Amino acid sequence: MATLTLRNVPEETRRALKRRAAQHNRSMEAEARAILAAAVVPGNFIEDWLDTAEELRGDELELPERSVPREPELS
């Protein structure tokens, strides 16, 4: 594992990180790792969004069937 040092972190940011870490029952270091990993690890935005929408709605969100696009009129 690599070590990363952050300098000149604003005090307001440090306090917010500390609050967020407490909300998730983690250390500030563990919270910073989680935030960094979530920010840089590629994910499937659409699937993540649908999962979140499903959690909020309480049931499965179905996507409508797609139709074939019509041909453009070039006149």
PDB file with SEQRES, HELIX, SHEET and CRYST1 records, atoms N, CA, C and O in Angstrom:
SEQRES   1 A   75  MET ALA THR LEU THR LEU ARG ASN VAL PRO GLU GLU THR          
SEQRES   2 A   75  ARG ARG ALA LEU LYS ARG ARG ALA ALA GLN HIS ASN ARG          
SEQRES   3 A   75  SER MET GLU ALA GLU ALA ARG ALA ILE LEU ALA ALA ALA          
SEQRES   4 A   75  VAL VAL PRO GLY ASN PHE ILE GLU ASP TRP LEU ASP THR          
SEQRES   5 A   75  ALA GLU GLU LEU ARG GLY ASP GLU LEU GLU LEU PRO GLU          
SEQRES   6 A   75  ARG SER VAL PRO ARG GLU PRO GLU LEU SER                      
HELIX    1 AA1 GLU A   11  GLN A   23  1                                  13    
HELIX    2 AA2 MET A   28  VAL A   40  1                                  13    
HELIX    3 AA3 PHE A   45  ARG A   57  1                                  13    
CRYST1    1.000    1.000    1.000  90.00  90.00  90.00 P 1           1          
ATOM      1  N   MET A   1       0.839  -1.179   0.000  1.00  0.00           N  
ATOM      2  CA  MET A   1       0.000   0.000   0.000  1.00  0.00           C  
ATOM      3  C   MET A   1       0.883   1.241   0.000  1.00  0.00           C  
ATOM      4  O   MET A   1       1.953   1.269   0.607  1.00  0.00           O  
ATOM      5  N   ALA A   2       0.411   2.248  -0.686  1.00  0.00           N  
ATOM      6  CA  ALA A   2       1.132   3.516  -0.750  1.00  0.00           C  
ATOM      7  C   ALA A   2       0.655   4.440   0.364  1.00  0.00           C  
ATOM      8  O   ALA A   2      -0.421   4.255   0.932  1.00  0.00           O  
ATOM      9  N   THR A   3       1.476   5.430   0.657  1.00  0.00           N  
ATOM     10  CA  THR A   3       1.129   6.450   1.636  1.00  0.00           C  
ATOM     11  C   THR A   3       0.942   7.763   0.908  1.00  0.00           C  
ATOM     12  O   THR A   3       1.721   8.111   0.021  1.00  0.00           O  
ATOM     13  N   LEU A   4      -0.096   8.490   1.287  1.00  0.00           N  
ATOM     14  CA  LEU A   4      -0.417   9.770   0.661  1.00  0.00           C  
ATOM     15  C   LEU A   4      -0.493  10.816   1.760  1.00  0.00           C  
ATOM     16  O   LEU A   4      -1.188  10.621   2.757  1.00  0.00           O  
ATOM     17  N   THR A   5       0.214  11.920   1.586  1.00  0.00           N  
ATOM     18  CA  THR A   5       0.185  13.009   2.556  1.00  0.00           C  
ATOM     19  C   THR A   5      -0.498  14.204   1.925  1.00  0.00           C  
ATOM     20  O   THR A   5      -0.147  14.612   0.818  1.00  0.00           O  
ATOM     21  N   LEU A   6      -1.474  14.769   2.625  1.00  0.00           N  
ATOM     22  CA  LEU A   6      -2.171  15.969   2.150  1.00  0.00           C  
ATOM     23  C   LEU A   6      -1.762  17.142   3.018  1.00  0.00           C  
ATOM     24  O   LEU A   6      -1.854  17.083   4.244  1.00  0.00           O  
ATOM     25  N   ARG A   7      -1.314  18.201   2.381  1.00  0.00           N  
ATOM     26  CA  ARG A   7      -0.917  19.403   3.107  1.00  0.00           C  
ATOM     27  C   ARG A   7      -1.896  20.522   2.808  1.00  0.00           C  
ATOM     28  O   ARG A   7      -2.598  20.501   1.797  1.00  0.00           O  
ATOM     29  N   ASN A   8      -1.932  21.494   3.699  1.00  0.00           N  
ATOM     30  CA  ASN A   8      -2.723  22.713   3.516  1.00  0.00           C  
ATOM     31  C   ASN A   8      -4.217  22.433   3.340  1.00  0.00           C  
ATOM     32  O   ASN A   8      -4.887  23.086   2.540  1.00  0.00           O  
ATOM     33  N   VAL A   9      -4.730  21.462   4.089  1.00  0.00           N  
ATOM     34  CA  VAL A   9      -6.167  21.179   4.078  1.00  0.00           C  
ATOM     35  C   VAL A   9      -6.841  22.256   4.932  1.00  0.00           C  
ATOM     36  O   VAL A   9      -6.476  22.438   6.093  1.00  0.00           O  
ATOM     37  N   PRO A  10      -7.816  22.966   4.374  1.00  0.00           N  
ATOM     38  CA  PRO A  10      -8.498  24.009   5.158  1.00  0.00           C  
ATOM     39  C   PRO A  10      -9.162  23.424   6.406  1.00  0.00           C  
ATOM     40  O   PRO A  10      -9.645  22.292   6.391  1.00  0.00           O  
ATOM     41  N   GLU A  11      -9.177  24.203   7.473  1.00  0.00           N  
ATOM     42  CA  GLU A  11      -9.750  23.748   8.736  1.00  0.00           C  
ATOM     43  C   GLU A  11     -11.223  23.369   8.580  1.00  0.00           C  
ATOM     44  O   GLU A  11     -11.680  22.403   9.192  1.00  0.00           O  
ATOM     45  N   GLU A  12     -11.949  24.103   7.785  1.00  0.00           N  
ATOM     46  CA  GLU A  12     -13.362  23.796   7.557  1.00  0.00           C  
ATOM     47  C   GLU A  12     -13.517  22.427   6.902  1.00  0.00           C  
ATOM     48  O   GLU A  12     -14.431  21.676   7.244  1.00  0.00           O  
ATOM     49  N   THR A  13     -12.638  22.101   5.968  1.00  0.00           N  
ATOM     50  CA  THR A  13     -12.665  20.791   5.301  1.00  0.00           C  
ATOM     51  C   THR A  13     -12.334  19.687   6.292  1.00  0.00           C  
ATOM     52  O   THR A  13     -12.962  18.628   6.278  1.00  0.00           O  
ATOM     53  N   ARG A  14     -11.353  19.927   7.149  1.00  0.00           N  
ATOM     54  CA  ARG A  14     -10.981  18.930   8.155  1.00  0.00           C  
ATOM     55  C   ARG A  14     -12.146  18.657   9.104  1.00  0.00           C  
ATOM     56  O   ARG A  14     -12.417  17.505   9.440  1.00  0.00           O  
ATOM     57  N   ARG A  15     -12.837  19.717   9.538  1.00  0.00           N  
ATOM     58  CA  ARG A  15     -13.984  19.538  10.435  1.00  0.00           C  
ATOM     59  C   ARG A  15     -15.113  18.768   9.744  1.00  0.00           C  
ATOM     60  O   ARG A  15     -15.742  17.898  10.348  1.00  0.00           O  
ATOM     61  N   ALA A  16     -15.361  19.095   8.479  1.00  0.00           N  
ATOM     62  CA  ALA A  16     -16.416  18.395   7.735  1.00  0.00           C  
ATOM     63  C   ALA A  16     -16.064  16.915   7.573  1.00  0.00           C  
ATOM     64  O   ALA A  16     -16.932  16.051   7.695  1.00  0.00           O  
ATOM     65  N   LEU A  17     -14.801  16.629   7.300  1.00  0.00           N  
ATOM     66  CA  LEU A  17     -14.362  15.236   7.171  1.00  0.00           C  
ATOM     67  C   LEU A  17     -14.530  14.500   8.491  1.00  0.00           C  
ATOM     68  O   LEU A  17     -14.942  13.340   8.521  1.00  0.00           O  
ATOM     69  N   LYS A  18     -14.211  15.176   9.569  1.00  0.00           N  
ATOM     70  CA  LYS A  18     -14.354  14.562  10.895  1.00  0.00           C  
ATOM     71  C   LYS A  18     -15.818  14.243  11.194  1.00  0.00           C  
ATOM     72  O   LYS A  18     -16.125  13.169  11.712  1.00  0.00           O  
ATOM     73  N   ARG A  19     -16.728  15.179  10.868  1.00  0.00           N  
ATOM     74  CA  ARG A  19     -18.167  14.936  11.071  1.00  0.00           C  
ATOM     75  C   ARG A  19     -18.649  13.769  10.212  1.00  0.00           C  
ATOM     76  O   ARG A  19     -19.371  12.889  10.682  1.00  0.00           O  
ATOM     77  N   ARG A  20     -18.238  13.779   8.948  1.00  0.00           N  
ATOM     78  CA  ARG A  20     -18.675  12.720   8.029  1.00  0.00           C  
ATOM     79  C   ARG A  20     -18.154  11.357   8.493  1.00  0.00           C  
ATOM     80  O   ARG A  20     -18.877  10.362   8.440  1.00  0.00           O  
ATOM     81  N   ALA A  21     -16.914  11.316   8.944  1.00  0.00           N  
ATOM     82  CA  ALA A  21     -16.335  10.062   9.441  1.00  0.00           C  
ATOM     83  C   ALA A  21     -17.135   9.552  10.640  1.00  0.00           C  
ATOM     84  O   ALA A  21     -17.403   8.355  10.749  1.00  0.00           O  
ATOM     85  N   ALA A  22     -17.512  10.459  11.534  1.00  0.00           N  
ATOM     86  CA  ALA A  22     -18.290  10.060  12.708  1.00  0.00           C  
ATOM     87  C   ALA A  22     -19.656   9.514  12.303  1.00  0.00           C  
ATOM     88  O   ALA A  22     -20.146   8.556  12.901  1.00  0.00           O  
ATOM     89  N   GLN A  23     -20.267  10.119  11.291  1.00  0.00           N  
ATOM     90  CA  GLN A  23     -21.571   9.645  10.824  1.00  0.00           C  
ATOM     91  C   GLN A  23     -21.485   8.219  10.269  1.00  0.00           C  
ATOM     92  O   GLN A  23     -22.442   7.451  10.360  1.00  0.00           O  
ATOM     93  N   HIS A  24     -20.337   7.880   9.699  1.00  0.00           N  
ATOM     94  CA  HIS A  24     -20.154   6.549   9.120  1.00  0.00           C  
ATOM     95  C   HIS A  24     -19.394   5.595  10.049  1.00  0.00           C  
ATOM     96  O   HIS A  24     -19.015   4.493   9.654  1.00  0.00           O  
ATOM     97  N   ASN A  25     -19.179   6.042  11.291  1.00  0.00           N  
ATOM     98  CA  ASN A  25     -18.453   5.227  12.287  1.00  0.00           C  
ATOM     99  C   ASN A  25     -17.088   4.788  11.781  1.00  0.00           C  
ATOM    100  O   ASN A  25     -16.702   3.627  11.917  1.00  0.00           O  
ATOM    101  N   ARG A  26     -16.357   5.748  11.189  1.00  0.00           N  
ATOM    102  CA  ARG A  26     -15.012   5.468  10.691  1.00  0.00           C  
ATOM    103  C   ARG A  26     -14.047   6.518  11.212  1.00  0.00           C  
ATOM    104  O   ARG A  26     -14.451   7.572  11.705  1.00  0.00           O  
ATOM    105  N   SER A  27     -12.769   6.209  11.093  1.00  0.00           N  
ATOM    106  CA  SER A  27     -11.753   7.216  11.393  1.00  0.00           C  
ATOM    107  C   SER A  27     -11.713   8.217  10.245  1.00  0.00           C  
ATOM    108  O   SER A  27     -12.229   7.947   9.160  1.00  0.00           O  
ATOM    109  N   MET A  28     -11.103   9.368  10.484  1.00  0.00           N  
ATOM    110  CA  MET A  28     -10.969  10.358   9.415  1.00  0.00           C  
ATOM    111  C   MET A  28     -10.162   9.783   8.249  1.00  0.00           C  
ATOM    112  O   MET A  28     -10.469  10.040   7.085  1.00  0.00           O  
ATOM    113  N   GLU A  29      -9.147   9.016   8.568  1.00  0.00           N  
ATOM    114  CA  GLU A  29      -8.310   8.414   7.528  1.00  0.00           C  
ATOM    115  C   GLU A  29      -9.121   7.423   6.688  1.00  0.00           C  
ATOM    116  O   GLU A  29      -9.021   7.424   5.461  1.00  0.00           O  
ATOM    117  N   ALA A  30      -9.921   6.581   7.341  1.00  0.00           N  
ATOM    118  CA  ALA A  30     -10.744   5.610   6.613  1.00  0.00           C  
ATOM    119  C   ALA A  30     -11.788   6.327   5.758  1.00  0.00           C  
ATOM    120  O   ALA A  30     -12.075   5.904   4.639  1.00  0.00           O  
ATOM    121  N   GLU A  31     -12.354   7.415   6.289  1.00  0.00           N  
ATOM    122  CA  GLU A  31     -13.342   8.174   5.527  1.00  0.00           C  
ATOM    123  C   GLU A  31     -12.704   8.818   4.300  1.00  0.00           C  
ATOM    124  O   GLU A  31     -13.286   8.807   3.215  1.00  0.00           O  
ATOM    125  N   ALA A  32     -11.514   9.377   4.470  1.00  0.00           N  
ATOM    126  CA  ALA A  32     -10.803   9.995   3.341  1.00  0.00           C  
ATOM    127  C   ALA A  32     -10.497   8.946   2.266  1.00  0.00           C  
ATOM    128  O   ALA A  32     -10.620   9.225   1.074  1.00  0.00           O  
ATOM    129  N   ARG A  33     -10.098   7.737   2.689  1.00  0.00           N  
ATOM    130  CA  ARG A  33      -9.843   6.662   1.714  1.00  0.00           C  
ATOM    131  C   ARG A  33     -11.110   6.301   0.967  1.00  0.00           C  
ATOM    132  O   ARG A  33     -11.073   6.103  -0.247  1.00  0.00           O  
ATOM    133  N   ALA A  34     -12.241   6.211   1.673  1.00  0.00           N  
ATOM    134  CA  ALA A  34     -13.515   5.855   1.038  1.00  0.00           C  
ATOM    135  C   ALA A  34     -13.928   6.926   0.028  1.00  0.00           C  
ATOM    136  O   ALA A  34     -14.369   6.609  -1.077  1.00  0.00           O  
ATOM    137  N   ILE A  35     -13.784   8.192   0.413  1.00  0.00           N  
ATOM    138  CA  ILE A  35     -14.141   9.294  -0.491  1.00  0.00           C  
ATOM    139  C   ILE A  35     -13.256   9.265  -1.729  1.00  0.00           C  
ATOM    140  O   ILE A  35     -13.746   9.394  -2.851  1.00  0.00           O  
ATOM    141  N   LEU A  36     -11.966   9.098  -1.528  1.00  0.00           N  
ATOM    142  CA  LEU A  36     -11.029   9.075  -2.651  1.00  0.00           C  
ATOM    143  C   LEU A  36     -11.304   7.894  -3.583  1.00  0.00           C  
ATOM    144  O   LEU A  36     -11.297   8.051  -4.804  1.00  0.00           O  
ATOM    145  N   ALA A  37     -11.543   6.731  -3.017  1.00  0.00           N  
ATOM    146  CA  ALA A  37     -11.823   5.547  -3.837  1.00  0.00           C  
ATOM    147  C   ALA A  37     -13.105   5.735  -4.639  1.00  0.00           C  
ATOM    148  O   ALA A  37     -13.154   5.383  -5.817  1.00  0.00           O  
ATOM    149  N   ALA A  38     -14.139   6.285  -4.016  1.00  0.00           N  
ATOM    150  CA  ALA A  38     -15.405   6.504  -4.720  1.00  0.00           C  
ATOM    151  C   ALA A  38     -15.247   7.521  -5.847  1.00  0.00           C  
ATOM    152  O   ALA A  38     -15.937   7.443  -6.864  1.00  0.00           O  
ATOM    153  N   ALA A  39     -14.344   8.466  -5.661  1.00  0.00           N  
ATOM    154  CA  ALA A  39     -14.161   9.528  -6.659  1.00  0.00           C  
ATOM    155  C   ALA A  39     -13.369   9.060  -7.873  1.00  0.00           C  
ATOM    156  O   ALA A  39     -13.567   9.587  -8.968  1.00  0.00           O  
ATOM    157  N   VAL A  40     -12.485   8.093  -7.710  1.00  0.00           N  
ATOM    158  CA  VAL A  40     -11.602   7.728  -8.822  1.00  0.00           C  
ATOM    159  C   VAL A  40     -11.850   6.349  -9.409  1.00  0.00           C  
ATOM    160  O   VAL A  40     -11.401   6.072 -10.521  1.00  0.00           O  
ATOM    161  N   VAL A  41     -12.549   5.478  -8.696  1.00  0.00           N  
ATOM    162  CA  VAL A  41     -12.819   4.139  -9.219  1.00  0.00           C  
ATOM    163  C   VAL A  41     -13.973   4.242 -10.205  1.00  0.00           C  
ATOM    164  O   VAL A  41     -15.061   4.694  -9.846  1.00  0.00           O  
ATOM    165  N   PRO A  42     -13.745   3.827 -11.438  1.00  0.00           N  
ATOM    166  CA  PRO A  42     -14.831   3.934 -12.417  1.00  0.00           C  
ATOM    167  C   PRO A  42     -15.984   3.021 -12.038  1.00  0.00           C  
ATOM    168  O   PRO A  42     -15.789   1.897 -11.575  1.00  0.00           O  
ATOM    169  N   GLY A  43     -17.185   3.531 -12.247  1.00  0.00           N  
ATOM    170  CA  GLY A  43     -18.380   2.747 -11.966  1.00  0.00           C  
ATOM    171  C   GLY A  43     -19.360   2.922 -13.100  1.00  0.00           C  
ATOM    172  O   GLY A  43     -19.096   3.661 -14.049  1.00  0.00           O  
ATOM    173  N   ASN A  44     -20.459   2.266 -13.010  1.00  0.00           N  
ATOM    174  CA  ASN A  44     -21.493   2.398 -14.010  1.00  0.00           C  
ATOM    175  C   ASN A  44     -22.507   3.402 -13.482  1.00  0.00           C  
ATOM    176  O   ASN A  44     -23.349   3.062 -12.651  1.00  0.00           O  
ATOM    177  N   PHE A  45     -22.428   4.631 -13.960  1.00  0.00           N  
ATOM    178  CA  PHE A  45     -23.259   5.718 -13.456  1.00  0.00           C  
ATOM    179  C   PHE A  45     -24.744   5.389 -13.551  1.00  0.00           C  
ATOM    180  O   PHE A  45     -25.491   5.611 -12.599  1.00  0.00           O  
ATOM    181  N   ILE A  46     -25.176   4.862 -14.694  1.00  0.00           N  
ATOM    182  CA  ILE A  46     -26.597   4.585 -14.896  1.00  0.00           C  
ATOM    183  C   ILE A  46     -27.084   3.521 -13.915  1.00  0.00           C  
ATOM    184  O   ILE A  46     -28.133   3.692 -13.293  1.00  0.00           O  
ATOM    185  N   GLU A  47     -26.343   2.434 -13.768  1.00  0.00           N  
ATOM    186  CA  GLU A  47     -26.762   1.383 -12.828  1.00  0.00           C  
ATOM    187  C   GLU A  47     -26.774   1.896 -11.397  1.00  0.00           C  
ATOM    188  O   GLU A  47     -27.682   1.573 -10.630  1.00  0.00           O  
ATOM    189  N   ASP A  48     -25.771   2.694 -11.028  1.00  0.00           N  
ATOM    190  CA  ASP A  48     -25.743   3.266  -9.684  1.00  0.00           C  
ATOM    191  C   ASP A  48     -26.940   4.181  -9.470  1.00  0.00           C  
ATOM    192  O   ASP A  48     -27.562   4.157  -8.408  1.00  0.00           O  
ATOM    193  N   TRP A  49     -27.264   4.987 -10.478  1.00  0.00           N  
ATOM    194  CA  TRP A  49     -28.392   5.911 -10.375  1.00  0.00           C  
ATOM    195  C   TRP A  49     -29.706   5.130 -10.243  1.00  0.00           C  
ATOM    196  O   TRP A  49     -30.556   5.475  -9.422  1.00  0.00           O  
ATOM    197  N   LEU A  50     -29.866   4.088 -11.046  1.00  0.00           N  
ATOM    198  CA  LEU A  50     -31.083   3.278 -10.970  1.00  0.00           C  
ATOM    199  C   LEU A  50     -31.200   2.577  -9.622  1.00  0.00           C  
ATOM    200  O   LEU A  50     -32.297   2.479  -9.071  1.00  0.00           O  
ATOM    201  N   ASP A  51     -30.085   2.090  -9.086  1.00  0.00           N  
ATOM    202  CA  ASP A  51     -30.106   1.463  -7.770  1.00  0.00           C  
ATOM    203  C   ASP A  51     -30.562   2.460  -6.707  1.00  0.00           C  
ATOM    204  O   ASP A  51     -31.363   2.130  -5.833  1.00  0.00           O  
ATOM    205  N   THR A  52     -30.041   3.681  -6.796  1.00  0.00           N  
ATOM    206  CA  THR A  52     -30.428   4.716  -5.843  1.00  0.00           C  
ATOM    207  C   THR A  52     -31.907   5.057  -5.989  1.00  0.00           C  
ATOM    208  O   THR A  52     -32.620   5.193  -4.995  1.00  0.00           O  
ATOM    209  N   ALA A  53     -32.366   5.194  -7.236  1.00  0.00           N  
ATOM    210  CA  ALA A  53     -33.782   5.503  -7.476  1.00  0.00           C  
ATOM    211  C   ALA A  53     -34.664   4.389  -6.934  1.00  0.00           C  
ATOM    212  O   ALA A  53     -35.714   4.656  -6.350  1.00  0.00           O  
ATOM    213  N   GLU A  54     -34.248   3.152  -7.121  1.00  0.00           N  
ATOM    214  CA  GLU A  54     -35.026   2.018  -6.621  1.00  0.00           C  
ATOM    215  C   GLU A  54     -35.116   2.048  -5.100  1.00  0.00           C  
ATOM    216  O   GLU A  54     -36.175   1.779  -4.532  1.00  0.00           O  
ATOM    217  N   GLU A  55     -34.008   2.375  -4.443  1.00  0.00           N  
ATOM    218  CA  GLU A  55     -34.017   2.468  -2.983  1.00  0.00           C  
ATOM    219  C   GLU A  55     -34.969   3.560  -2.523  1.00  0.00           C  
ATOM    220  O   GLU A  55     -35.681   3.389  -1.534  1.00  0.00           O  
ATOM    221  N   LEU A  56     -34.985   4.679  -3.233  1.00  0.00           N  
ATOM    222  CA  LEU A  56     -35.849   5.792  -2.850  1.00  0.00           C  
ATOM    223  C   LEU A  56     -37.316   5.487  -3.099  1.00  0.00           C  
ATOM    224  O   LEU A  56     -38.177   5.873  -2.310  1.00  0.00           O  
ATOM    225  N   ARG A  57     -37.603   4.793  -4.198  1.00  0.00           N  
ATOM    226  CA  ARG A  57     -38.995   4.471  -4.532  1.00  0.00           C  
ATOM    227  C   ARG A  57     -39.518   3.301  -3.726  1.00  0.00           C  
ATOM    228  O   ARG A  57     -40.704   3.251  -3.400  1.00  0.00           O  
ATOM    229  N   GLY A  58     -38.661   2.377  -3.407  1.00  0.00           N  
ATOM    230  CA  GLY A  58     -39.093   1.213  -2.661  1.00  0.00           C  
ATOM    231  C   GLY A  58     -39.513   0.054  -3.540  1.00  0.00           C  
ATOM    232  O   GLY A  58     -39.876  -1.004  -3.026  1.00  0.00           O  
ATOM    233  N   ASP A  59     -39.474   0.227  -4.861  1.00  0.00           N  
ATOM    234  CA  ASP A  59     -39.757  -0.888  -5.771  1.00  0.00           C  
ATOM    235  C   ASP A  59     -38.829  -0.764  -6.972  1.00  0.00           C  
ATOM    236  O   ASP A  59     -38.104   0.219  -7.124  1.00  0.00           O  
ATOM    237  N   GLU A  60     -38.872  -1.775  -7.809  1.00  0.00           N  
ATOM    238  CA  GLU A  60     -37.951  -1.800  -8.942  1.00  0.00           C  
ATOM    239  C   GLU A  60     -38.382  -0.805 -10.022  1.00  0.00           C  
ATOM    240  O   GLU A  60     -39.560  -0.720 -10.368  1.00  0.00           O  
ATOM    241  N   LEU A  61     -37.430  -0.072 -10.536  1.00  0.00           N  
ATOM    242  CA  LEU A  61     -37.680   0.894 -11.590  1.00  0.00           C  
ATOM    243  C   LEU A  61     -37.384   0.218 -12.928  1.00  0.00           C  
ATOM    244  O   LEU A  61     -36.256  -0.205 -13.180  1.00  0.00           O  
ATOM    245  N   GLU A  62     -38.405   0.118 -13.785  1.00  0.00           N  
ATOM    246  CA  GLU A  62     -38.228  -0.550 -15.070  1.00  0.00           C  
ATOM    247  C   GLU A  62     -37.970   0.476 -16.160  1.00  0.00           C  
ATOM    248  O   GLU A  62     -38.606   1.529 -16.211  1.00  0.00           O  
ATOM    249  N   LEU A  63     -37.031   0.149 -17.026  1.00  0.00           N  
ATOM    250  CA  LEU A  63     -36.739   1.015 -18.160  1.00  0.00           C  
ATOM    251  C   LEU A  63     -37.685   0.675 -19.307  1.00  0.00           C  
ATOM    252  O   LEU A  63     -37.960  -0.501 -19.546  1.00  0.00           O  
ATOM    253  N   PRO A  64     -38.188   1.681 -20.019  1.00  0.00           N  
ATOM    254  CA  PRO A  64     -39.064   1.393 -21.163  1.00  0.00           C  
ATOM    255  C   PRO A  64     -38.268   0.773 -22.307  1.00  0.00           C  
ATOM    256  O   PRO A  64     -37.058   0.970 -22.421  1.00  0.00           O  
ATOM    257  N   GLU A  65     -38.969   0.025 -23.145  1.00  0.00           N  
ATOM    258  CA  GLU A  65     -38.337  -0.556 -24.322  1.00  0.00           C  
ATOM    259  C   GLU A  65     -37.944   0.564 -25.277  1.00  0.00           C  
ATOM    260  O   GLU A  65     -38.672   1.544 -25.439  1.00  0.00           O  
ATOM    261  N   ARG A  66     -36.805   0.408 -25.894  1.00  0.00           N  
ATOM    262  CA  ARG A  66     -36.358   1.400 -26.863  1.00  0.00           C  
ATOM    263  C   ARG A  66     -36.848   1.022 -28.248  1.00  0.00           C  
ATOM    264  O   ARG A  66     -36.887  -0.154 -28.609  1.00  0.00           O  
ATOM    265  N   SER A  67     -37.219   2.028 -29.014  1.00  0.00           N  
ATOM    266  CA  SER A  67     -37.643   1.779 -30.387  1.00  0.00           C  
ATOM    267  C   SER A  67     -36.518   2.180 -31.318  1.00  0.00           C  
ATOM    268  O   SER A  67     -35.595   2.899 -30.936  1.00  0.00           O  
ATOM    269  N   VAL A  68     -36.613   1.701 -32.545  1.00  0.00           N  
ATOM    270  CA  VAL A  68     -35.607   2.032 -33.552  1.00  0.00           C  
ATOM    271  C   VAL A  68     -35.791   3.493 -33.938  1.00  0.00           C  
ATOM    272  O   VAL A  68     -36.916   3.908 -34.216  1.00  0.00           O  
ATOM    273  N   PRO A  69     -34.720   4.286 -33.963  1.00  0.00           N  
ATOM    274  CA  PRO A  69     -34.876   5.691 -34.331  1.00  0.00           C  
ATOM    275  C   PRO A  69     -35.339   5.835 -35.786  1.00  0.00           C  
ATOM    276  O   PRO A  69     -34.979   5.034 -36.649  1.00  0.00           O  
ATOM    277  N   ARG A  70     -36.132   6.859 -36.032  1.00  0.00           N  
ATOM    278  CA  ARG A  70     -36.612   7.080 -37.390  1.00  0.00           C  
ATOM    279  C   ARG A  70     -35.493   7.683 -38.244  1.00  0.00           C  
ATOM    280  O   ARG A  70     -34.564   8.307 -37.731  1.00  0.00           O  
ATOM    281  N   GLU A  71     -35.607   7.483 -39.527  1.00  0.00           N  
ATOM    282  CA  GLU A  71     -34.617   8.020 -40.442  1.00  0.00           C  
ATOM    283  C   GLU A  71     -34.787   9.520 -40.539  1.00  0.00           C  
ATOM    284  O   GLU A  71     -35.921   9.994 -40.614  1.00  0.00           O  
ATOM    285  N   PRO A  72     -33.710  10.289 -40.542  1.00  0.00           N  
ATOM    286  CA  PRO A  72     -33.848  11.737 -40.676  1.00  0.00           C  
ATOM    287  C   PRO A  72     -34.269  12.124 -42.088  1.00  0.00           C  
ATOM    288  O   PRO A  72     -33.895  11.478 -43.067  1.00  0.00           O  
ATOM    289  N   GLU A  73     -35.049  13.184 -42.167  1.00  0.00           N  
ATOM    290  CA  GLU A  73     -35.452  13.716 -43.468  1.00  0.00           C  
ATOM    291  C   GLU A  73     -34.436  14.770 -43.865  1.00  0.00           C  
ATOM    292  O   GLU A  73     -34.281  15.782 -43.182  1.00  0.00           O  
ATOM    293  N   LEU A  74     -33.751  14.534 -44.959  1.00  0.00           N  
ATOM    294  CA  LEU A  74     -32.707  15.444 -45.412  1.00  0.00           C  
ATOM    295  C   LEU A  74     -33.157  16.210 -46.662  1.00  0.00           C  
ATOM    296  O   LEU A  74     -32.543  16.091 -47.722  1.00  0.00           O  
ATOM    297  N   SER A  75     -34.207  16.979 -46.532  1.00  0.00           N  
ATOM    298  CA  SER A  75     -34.679  17.735 -47.673  1.00  0.00           C  
ATOM    299  C   SER A  75     -34.696  19.224 -47.400  1.00  0.00           C  
ATOM    300  O   SER A  75     -35.073  20.007 -48.271  1.00  0.00           O  
TER     301      SER A  75                                                      
END                                                                             
